[in-house]
Structure formats: C-alpha cells, structure tokens
C-alpha cells in the first residue's frame, strides 16, 4: 500500500482536507525562500488540528542540526525532511535527534545517489533536479532510477506528480510513498480541492492494482 504525503501545506483548511481524503503525512516548509514557507507559529496551529496517526513533517533547507532538532521537538514533528545540500555527516547528526528523510535528486539518465553514505536516515525522497530550486518545481524525477532505488530503500517519490500521472508512477516505481506539492495546487501555497480529490482517487486505483 503506497502512502501519500501532501507537501507545502500553509493553512489549516488544506491540511484538514488532505487528512479527510486519506493523507498519511503533511509537509510544512520552513525554507524562507519558498512561496510555501510557513512560520513555526502557523505550523503549530496546523499541527494542533491534525487527527491521530497523520504525521507532520518539517522541510528544512541547509539548517544546522541544533535548530532542526529544537524546532522538531517544539512542534512535535514526526520527521525532518532535509531538502538542501546537507552532507551525510550533518544528516547523521540530525538523525540522532529526530527521524530524517533526505531529499536527493535523480535526473533522466543520471546515476543513483550515494544512499549508503547517509547513515541513520529513515527514508529518501527522490525529486527532479533543478538548479537554484529546492523542490516544488513540477519537474518529473527519473522513474526508472527511482524504481531501482525502491527495491532496496524506503523511497518517497516526488517531482512532477499530478492526478494524471501518479497512478502510472506508483505502478512503475512501487515506492513507499508519493509526495506531491505543485501538482495539487491552484497557486503556490494553496491546494485545489478538486485536484486533491483526483490525486487520492488515482492513488487508490493504483493501490488496488498492487493489492487486489
């Protein structure tokens, strides 16, 4: 059963709709240059409204270990998603304090990232590379490389997923989870209810094929 993470949540209404439709996790982006950036205070209001068993995951870009651990503890984050240029050493340091998801890039025809260097990391998010941006670009990751990675690692597949292609992506890659941001938005930071519903319906169809 492939899980769903809805990333780039900026308000309570979008979070509650995602949860109602079946989200296993939501992503709260603390990268100040992102149009989906949320303040710790606003994030706390969202987290307070989440139902049991829906994980709140913080997205961090090039933060040091102490601030990540401090904010994760203060907000009760389930995991810290490191979406920048964090070294394996820094990721391992953060992983001593909070569960870590490390985002790595897989472009078309590129070699697989050095997963084995990231000790202590719980899962890897595979996204499409794009110079100067850290996620939410709408570009598609290399599904062939992602499928190979998913055979031996816990993979969250991101990058250009939409209601139209997520079922195909799931069947091709068979990831642990899919992660969507821009593909279910009406504008950056605001989710589109119709797109969200269509996305979850497509995931359900794919899951039925995987587990008839």
C-alpha positions, 0 to 999 in steps of 0.5 A, a space after each residue: 500500500 503506497 502512502 501519500 504525503 501532501 507537501 507545502 501545506 500553509 493553512 489549516 483548511 488544506 491540511 484538514 482536507 488532505 487528512 479527510 481524503 486519506 493523507 498519511 503525512 503533511 509537509 510544512 516548509 520552513 525554507 524562507 525562500 519558498 512561496 510555501 514557507 510557513 512560520 513555526 507559529 502557523 505550523 503549530 496551529 496546523 499541527 494542533 488540528 491534525 487527527 491521530 496517526 497523520 504525521 507532520 513533517 518539517 522541510 528544512 533547507 541547509 539548517 544546522 542540526 541544533 535548530 532542526 532538532 529544537 524546532 522538531 521537538 517544539 512542534 512535535 514533528 514526526 520527521 525532518 525532511 532535509 531538502 538542501 545540500 546537507 552532507 551525510 555527516 550533518 544528516 547523521 547528526 540530525 538523525 540522532 535527534 529526530 527521524 530524517 528523510 533526505 531529499 536527493 535528486 535523480 535526473 533522466 539518465 543520471 546515476 543513483 545517489 550515494 544512499 549508503 553514505 547517509 547513515 541513520 536516515 529513515 527514508 529518501 525522497 527522490 525529486 527532479 533536479 533543478 538548479 537554484 530550486 529546492 523542490 516544488 518545481 513540477 519537474 518529473 524525477 527519473 522513474 526508472 532510477 527511482 524504481 531501482 532505488 525502491 527495491 532496496 530503500 524506503 523511497 518517497 517519490 516526488 517531482 512532477 506528480 499530478 492526478 494524471 500521472 501518479 497512478 502510472 508512477 506508483 505502478 512503475 516505481 512501487 515506492 513507499 510513498 508519493 509526495 506531491 506539492 505543485 501538482 495539487 495546487 491552484 497557486 503556490 501555497 494553496 491546494 485545489 480541492 478538486 485536484 486533491 480529490 483526483 490525486 487520492 482517487 488515482 492513488 487508490 486505483 493504483 493501490 488496488 492494482 498492487 493489492 487486489 
